[in-house]
Amino acid sequence: MENECKRKKCEEALAEIYRNTDLAMQSIENILPQVEHEGMKKELHIQHDGYEQIAAKAAKIAKDKGIELKEPGPFKKAMMWGSIKMSSMMDGSRNHIAEMMIRGTVMGITALRTTQTDLPIEPDKDIEGLLIELIELEEGYEKKLKEYL
């Protein structure tokens, strides 16, 4: 029973990593057409690549451990797309776009920290390592985005 609970918590952590990276990449793809500032555009491409690498690692771990990962549903993606488009149409300034991206990044960090707290005492080291890697990556992205405020 205890091993089953541990496995379930670790699977949930891996799912959160994958979901987080998927939503982050989708957000960047949705916002990029509105970004005019070349420095910010370059930064968002770098961030997208970072999220893509973490997502690939999560997918490999899932495959190796026989875990099925699901992408966020189309309704959630459509809502996010609409929200980003509406907000950036009203204010497409570099500051506003940075603020939107920071909000999303902080939400991601919060979800990942909660997931980290919920890990079992002796978690799967691959999943825990990837979770920490993503948290550190997002904290770096938050700091970098603040330069555009």
C-alpha positions as CSV (number, residue, x, y, z in Angstrom):
1,M,0.0,0.0,0.0
2,E,2.8,2.4,0.9
3,N,4.7,1.7,-2.3
4,E,1.5,2.3,-4.3
5,C,1.0,5.6,-2.6
6,K,4.6,6.6,-3.3
7,R,4.3,5.6,-6.9
8,K,1.0,7.6,-7.3
9,K,2.6,10.7,-5.8
10,C,5.6,10.4,-8.1
11,E,3.4,9.9,-11.1
12,E,1.4,13.0,-10.1
13,A,4.6,15.0,-9.8
14,L,5.7,13.9,-13.3
15,A,2.3,14.7,-14.7
16,E,2.5,18.2,-13.1
17,I,6.0,18.8,-14.7
18,Y,4.6,17.8,-18.1
19,R,1.5,19.9,-17.7
20,N,3.4,22.9,-16.5
21,T,5.9,22.8,-19.5
22,D,3.0,22.2,-22.0
23,L,1.1,25.2,-20.7
24,A,4.2,27.3,-20.6
25,M,5.1,26.5,-24.2
26,Q,1.5,27.1,-25.3
27,S,1.5,30.5,-23.6
28,I,4.7,31.5,-25.3
29,E,3.4,30.4,-28.7
30,N,0.2,32.4,-28.1
31,I,2.0,35.5,-27.1
32,L,4.9,35.6,-29.5
33,P,2.9,37.1,-32.5
34,Q,2.2,40.1,-30.3
35,V,5.8,40.7,-29.2
36,E,7.6,43.4,-31.1
37,H,10.6,43.9,-28.8
38,E,13.4,41.9,-30.3
39,G,15.1,41.2,-27.0
40,M,11.9,39.9,-25.4
41,K,11.1,37.8,-28.5
42,K,14.6,36.2,-28.3
43,E,14.1,35.5,-24.5
44,L,10.8,33.9,-25.1
45,H,12.3,31.6,-27.7
46,I,15.0,30.6,-25.3
47,Q,12.4,29.9,-22.6
48,H,10.3,27.9,-25.0
49,D,13.4,25.8,-25.8
50,G,14.0,25.2,-22.1
51,Y,10.5,24.1,-21.5
52,E,10.7,21.8,-24.5
53,Q,13.8,20.1,-23.1
54,I,12.2,19.5,-19.7
55,A,9.0,18.2,-21.4
56,A,11.1,15.8,-23.5
57,K,12.9,14.6,-20.3
58,A,9.5,14.1,-18.6
59,A,8.2,12.1,-21.6
60,K,11.3,9.9,-21.5
61,I,11.0,9.2,-17.8
62,A,7.3,8.4,-18.3
63,K,8.1,6.0,-21.1
64,D,10.8,4.3,-19.1
65,K,8.6,3.9,-16.1
66,G,5.4,3.0,-18.0
67,I,3.5,6.2,-16.9
68,E,0.9,7.7,-19.2
69,L,1.1,11.5,-19.4
70,K,-1.8,13.6,-20.6
71,E,-1.7,17.0,-22.1
72,P,-4.0,19.7,-20.7
73,G,-7.4,19.6,-22.3
74,P,-8.4,21.6,-25.4
75,F,-10.9,23.7,-23.3
76,K,-8.1,24.9,-20.9
77,K,-5.8,25.7,-23.9
78,A,-8.6,27.6,-25.7
79,M,-9.4,29.6,-22.5
80,M,-5.7,30.5,-22.1
81,W,-5.4,31.4,-25.8
82,G,-8.4,33.7,-25.5
83,S,-7.2,35.3,-22.3
84,I,-3.7,36.0,-23.7
85,K,-5.1,37.4,-27.0
86,M,-7.6,39.7,-25.3
87,S,-5.1,41.0,-22.8
88,S,-2.3,41.6,-25.3
89,M,-4.7,43.3,-27.8
90,M,-5.7,45.8,-25.1
91,D,-2.0,46.4,-24.2
92,G,0.8,45.0,-26.3
93,S,3.5,46.9,-24.6
94,R,6.7,45.1,-23.6
95,N,5.9,45.8,-19.9
96,H,2.5,44.3,-20.1
97,I,3.6,41.2,-21.9
98,A,6.4,40.7,-19.4
99,E,3.9,41.1,-16.6
100,M,1.6,38.5,-18.1
101,M,4.5,36.1,-18.6
102,I,5.7,36.7,-15.0
103,R,2.2,35.9,-13.6
104,G,2.1,32.6,-15.5
105,T,5.6,31.7,-14.4
106,V,4.8,32.5,-10.8
107,M,1.7,30.3,-11.0
108,G,3.8,27.5,-12.4
109,I,6.5,27.9,-9.7
110,T,3.7,27.8,-7.0
111,A,2.2,24.6,-8.5
112,L,5.6,23.0,-8.7
113,R,6.6,23.9,-5.1
114,T,3.3,22.5,-3.9
115,T,4.0,19.3,-5.9
116,Q,7.5,19.2,-4.4
117,T,6.0,19.4,-0.8
118,D,3.6,16.5,-1.6
119,L,6.4,14.2,-2.7
120,P,6.9,11.1,-0.6
121,I,9.8,11.0,1.9
122,E,11.9,8.9,-0.5
123,P,10.7,10.0,-3.9
124,D,11.8,8.7,-7.3
125,K,15.1,10.4,-7.8
126,D,14.6,11.0,-11.6
127,I,11.3,12.7,-11.1
128,E,12.4,14.7,-8.1
129,G,15.5,15.8,-10.0
130,L,13.5,17.0,-12.9
131,L,11.0,18.8,-10.7
132,I,13.9,20.7,-9.0
133,E,15.4,21.4,-12.5
134,L,12.1,22.9,-13.7
135,I,11.6,25.0,-10.5
136,E,15.1,26.4,-10.9
137,L,14.6,27.1,-14.6
138,E,11.3,28.9,-14.0
139,E,12.8,31.0,-11.1
140,G,15.5,32.1,-13.6
141,Y,12.9,32.9,-16.2
142,E,11.0,35.0,-13.7
143,K,14.1,37.0,-12.9
144,K,14.9,37.5,-16.6
145,L,11.3,38.6,-17.4
146,K,11.5,41.2,-14.7
147,E,14.2,43.0,-16.7
148,Y,11.5,43.8,-19.2
149,L,9.2,45.6,-16.8
